Amino acid sequence: MERQVELLAPAGNLQCFFAAVHAGADAVYVGGDRFGARAYADNFNKEELLEAINYGHLFHKKVYLTCNTLLKEEELLQAVDYIRPFYEAGLDGVIVQDFGALALFKKHFPDLELHASTQMTITGKEGALLLKQYGVCRIVPARELSLEEIKEIKDQVDIELEVFIHGAMCYSYSGQCLFSSMLGGRSGNRGRCAGPCRLPYDAFYQGKQVNKQREQYLLSLKDLCAISLLPKLIEAGIDSFKIEGRMKSAEYVAGVTSIYRKYIDAYYQERGKNENSFRIEKEDISLLKKLYVRSDLETGYFEKHHGPSMVTLGKPGYQTGSKEELENVAASFVKEPGKLFIEGRILLKEGQPVELFLKTEEKDGGKSVLWKGATVQTAANKPMDEAMVRKQVGKTGGTPFAFRNLEVFIEGSCFLSVKELNDIRRQALDALSKELLSPFMRTGKEAPKHTGTETLFKQKKEVPLSETYHILVSEYEQLTAVADFLQAQEADGGKERLPIEKISLASELFQSKKALLSILKGLKERGIELSMAFPRVVRKNTLKNLETHLWNRTEMALFSSFLTGNLELIQYFKENALNKSLYGDYSLYCFNGEAYEFLREQGLLGVCMPYEWSRHEMAAMLKAYPAFLGECIVYSYIPLMESAGCILKTTGNGSYCGGGEKIAYLSDRYKKKFPVLIHCDRCENTIYNSVPYSLLKELDALKEMGIFRFRMDFTIETKEQTLKCLQEFRRREKRQQPFSEFTKGHFGKGVE
């Protein structure tokens, strides 16, 4: 029999779970009260989650648990202990973002399906293959991928794909957003996003406001609705259709799930009969629009790269149906859990134990149990009759069962107490439930000890205990500023020196027609290691551009290492053997020791500490793992969002594409200006914080912790600003912050 696409529904609580199951979902994804990316949803406590797993399995549904946040070191083993009872109850899969959690779950739960969250930002076949080789069986790719890109992954990698087909959309690539984290301390990577993309902004370019006054919601995407694309999505080979909405109501879950169920079934029933038979009824579209939609519905990125039609622009407001319409949805699926119908036969015979035989229907496996209870007594007065026994034994409320038929056989003048009848009914139903659930249960085994990273990190630290600097530049003028600074530093021969060991050039810099070779040779002659930094998100077209314009350049011979922020390039470099050392950027989140070990196993020689670490988390990592090779960014403009969107396209100013300045600005309601770097080569944007990040005054504290590898990132700075920063970091006495306003980010207290 052909395997059909899975319909995967969300559930934030038990009522939503029951709604999803009985509205036609094949699987349900849920969040517990820890480690999920929806910390503000109702979520399930332990008992509720165990009930959901058992209930789902009784109705032949799979249950996946979200554990899709970044985990701090002290949370790793807590996460293992947290998962264990659900694993033993038969949990079907766990959805993971953190590399350390992925590694630990693989060690502790070898037969549990591991699903890579969309927070991992998988954008191509390379990242999918790397995770498959590690043991991941399913990935949820970035929502920004086109149908063509999704199909290519499916065609070239034997791995399951779970794709969002309905619900709210983030403006940023999932996992690449620090907007909420840096502005309000509520980290999306920790499940606490405050949704700053839903707020109003004005856009400025070349000194002029480019958005209309009533079109300020430039980062607020319309909700996704791909129901019209179901045939194309199924034919692309997608394994699971995912509905977003763990913070939505049971009416939303039931309504959306039932409509998608209807049209998925219709597709399979009509396939091959009439190519034009797939039609969505207006009434169903109307209902979808009434189920808590943010302004309007759109088909997302499947057939377009971006554009103003995908953004709300005007002030968004939820569309909802009338109370009566929502009650009608609730009446169909929400109010009560469903029931499994069973056949029953009870036999009462004087002097013999009462016997109750139960059997499920064939579609539910045809499982049966025979349970014996108390000894039947001879009635002293009025004997029991059939109606009385049927009434008492037939009470299955509070269980997932209901009698379709119950036969009662009484031989002689019989008596059993009500309690004894209740006991045999309860015990027999429990036994039937265990019989049905037994195939899903796992035996709890002693977990392997947490020694993997300890062995690696307890080694003696072999790095020099003196500070070194890694400088990243994105523009030609910044590169010349660094070269001029080094030349001046050599010329004055002073004691105050900035020990620059490595310079990374953004790969985009090579798209300019500026002559780089002589500058790079001069840096190499000074003993500077040259590295190349790649975009945080790399998609198919980006790789093609690199292959066409970069690998064969003369300058490539001068580079000894690469800096990557994604799994795609790690795998790409493995396959193409470019013979360069590989280092991980901050977007390959190394939040704990197990994550570091995972990245080292993939071939990285070092990593970058995450922006969301506090000084205490930095110190704890270095204390626990002295051999940790992580560099600390001490100056940059923090990237708040990496987006497939383009502010200029959204505001209708596509005429500027590729020919004007590279920087636009967003202004919020407090008149703070956020620079937006326009990447015309891949038609995407990076939104930066309004003020620079600087740990200039914390350098001594960092060295006291044992941190000596420092990094400075230059992205939107002018040549003069770049020189000023370098000069202030060079000074040992009376250092002054390069800018009047700056932030230390989470250095003080970190994120929750």
Disulfide bonds with the S-S distance in Angstrom:
none
